[in-house]
């Protein structure tokens, strides 16, 4: 079993408090987050942005793997995952992740790419983790 960790520290109340978020690898170390970075336009990161980065990177790797199973090596896969949060059941919930992917895959057809992208959308580990609608717009170059 593979184990990876992230950590967070929070100091203060919800609206004026401040937090720091880090990853086990130290790729993120004590990055600031808070109410203002999540619900306003404050400097720092927020959980939804981090989920978007996780979903985009996981999906891209899964797409590369699936294409590789058909002997296609992507020159480039560029993915953005936009995370939507809305009020639900008396609180807030992530309700949607919109994947936007563009791929350049020598030797593959657009049909090959779209089929692989759909499989990656359904089966990447972060897609499986998210309990929300996942939509995708794919562009093949």
C-alpha positions as CSV (number, residue, x, y, z in Angstrom):
1,X,0.0,0.0,0.0
2,X,1.3,3.4,-0.9
3,X,1.0,6.1,1.8
4,X,1.4,9.9,1.2
5,X,0.6,12.7,3.6
6,X,-0.3,16.3,3.8
7,X,-0.6,18.4,6.9
8,X,-2.3,21.6,8.1
9,X,-2.1,23.9,11.1
10,X,-4.9,26.3,11.9
11,X,-4.6,29.2,14.4
12,X,-7.6,31.3,15.3
13,X,-11.3,31.6,14.5
14,X,-12.8,30.8,11.1
15,X,-12.9,34.3,9.5
16,X,-9.7,35.9,10.9
17,X,-7.6,32.8,11.6
18,X,-4.7,31.7,9.5
19,X,-3.5,28.3,8.4
20,X,-0.4,26.7,7.0
21,X,-0.5,23.7,4.7
22,X,2.4,21.4,3.8
23,X,3.1,18.2,1.9
24,X,5.2,15.3,3.1
25,X,7.6,15.8,0.2
26,X,8.0,19.5,1.1
27,X,6.8,20.5,-2.4
28,X,4.5,22.7,-0.4
29,X,5.9,23.9,2.9
30,X,3.9,26.1,5.3
31,X,1.8,27.6,2.5
32,X,-0.7,30.1,3.9
33,X,-4.4,29.5,3.7
34,X,-7.4,31.0,5.3
35,X,-11.0,32.2,4.9
36,X,-9.8,35.0,2.7
37,X,-8.0,32.7,0.3
38,X,-10.9,30.3,0.2
39,X,-13.9,32.6,-0.1
40,X,-12.4,35.9,-1.2
41,X,-9.3,36.9,-3.2
42,X,-6.6,36.7,-0.5
43,X,-3.0,35.6,-1.2
44,X,-2.3,31.9,-0.5
45,X,-3.9,28.6,-1.4
46,X,-7.1,26.8,-0.4
47,X,-8.3,23.2,-0.2
48,X,-10.3,23.4,-3.5
49,X,-7.3,24.7,-5.4
50,X,-5.2,21.8,-4.0
51,X,-7.9,19.3,-4.9
52,X,-8.0,20.8,-8.5
53,X,-4.2,20.4,-8.8
54,X,-4.4,16.8,-7.4
55,X,-7.2,15.9,-9.8
56,X,-5.5,17.4,-12.9
57,X,-2.2,15.8,-12.1
58,X,-3.7,12.4,-11.4
59,X,-5.9,12.5,-14.5
60,X,-2.9,13.4,-16.7
61,X,-0.9,10.5,-15.4
62,X,-3.8,8.1,-15.8
63,X,-4.3,9.3,-19.4
64,X,-0.6,8.9,-20.2
65,X,-0.8,5.3,-18.8
66,X,-3.9,4.4,-20.8
67,X,-2.5,5.8,-24.0
68,X,0.8,3.9,-23.3
69,X,-1.2,0.7,-23.1
70,X,-1.9,1.2,-26.8
71,X,1.7,2.1,-27.5
72,X,1.0,5.9,-27.8
73,X,3.5,8.2,-26.0
74,X,2.0,11.6,-25.4
75,X,4.2,14.6,-26.4
76,X,2.1,16.7,-24.0
77,X,-1.0,16.5,-21.9
78,X,-2.2,19.7,-20.3
79,X,-5.0,19.5,-17.8
80,X,-6.9,21.9,-15.6
81,X,-9.4,20.8,-13.0
82,X,-11.9,23.5,-11.9
83,X,-13.4,22.6,-8.6
84,X,-16.9,23.9,-7.8
85,X,-18.1,24.3,-4.2
86,X,-21.7,25.1,-3.3
87,X,-24.1,25.0,-0.4
88,X,-25.4,21.6,0.2
89,X,-27.2,19.9,3.2
90,X,-26.8,22.9,5.5
91,X,-23.0,23.4,4.7
92,X,-20.7,23.5,1.8
93,X,-19.6,20.6,-0.5
94,X,-17.5,20.1,-3.6
95,X,-20.2,19.4,-6.1
96,X,-18.3,19.3,-9.4
97,X,-14.9,18.9,-11.0
98,X,-14.6,20.2,-14.6
99,X,-11.6,18.7,-16.3
100,X,-10.3,20.5,-19.4
101,X,-7.6,18.6,-21.2
102,X,-5.6,19.2,-24.4
103,X,-3.3,16.5,-25.7
104,X,-0.8,16.1,-28.4
105,X,-0.2,12.4,-29.0
106,X,1.8,11.4,-32.1
107,X,0.3,8.4,-34.0
108,X,-3.0,8.5,-32.1
109,X,-6.3,9.4,-33.6
110,X,-8.7,11.8,-32.0
111,X,-11.0,8.8,-31.3
112,X,-8.0,7.0,-29.5
113,X,-7.4,10.1,-27.4
114,X,-11.1,10.7,-26.5
115,X,-11.6,7.1,-25.5
116,X,-8.5,7.1,-23.3
117,X,-9.5,10.5,-21.8
118,X,-12.9,9.2,-20.9
119,X,-11.3,6.1,-19.2
120,X,-8.9,8.3,-17.3
121,X,-11.7,10.5,-16.1
122,X,-13.6,7.6,-14.7
123,X,-10.7,5.6,-13.3
124,X,-8.0,7.9,-12.0
125,X,-7.7,7.5,-8.2
126,X,-8.7,11.1,-7.5
127,X,-11.8,10.8,-9.7
128,X,-12.7,7.7,-7.7
129,X,-12.2,9.7,-4.4
130,X,-14.4,12.7,-5.4
131,X,-18.0,12.2,-4.6
132,X,-19.3,14.8,-7.1
133,X,-20.1,15.2,-10.8
134,X,-17.0,15.1,-13.0
135,X,-17.3,16.6,-16.4
136,X,-14.6,16.9,-19.1
137,X,-13.8,18.9,-22.2
138,X,-11.0,17.3,-24.3
139,X,-9.1,18.8,-27.2
140,X,-6.8,16.6,-29.4
141,X,-4.1,18.3,-31.4
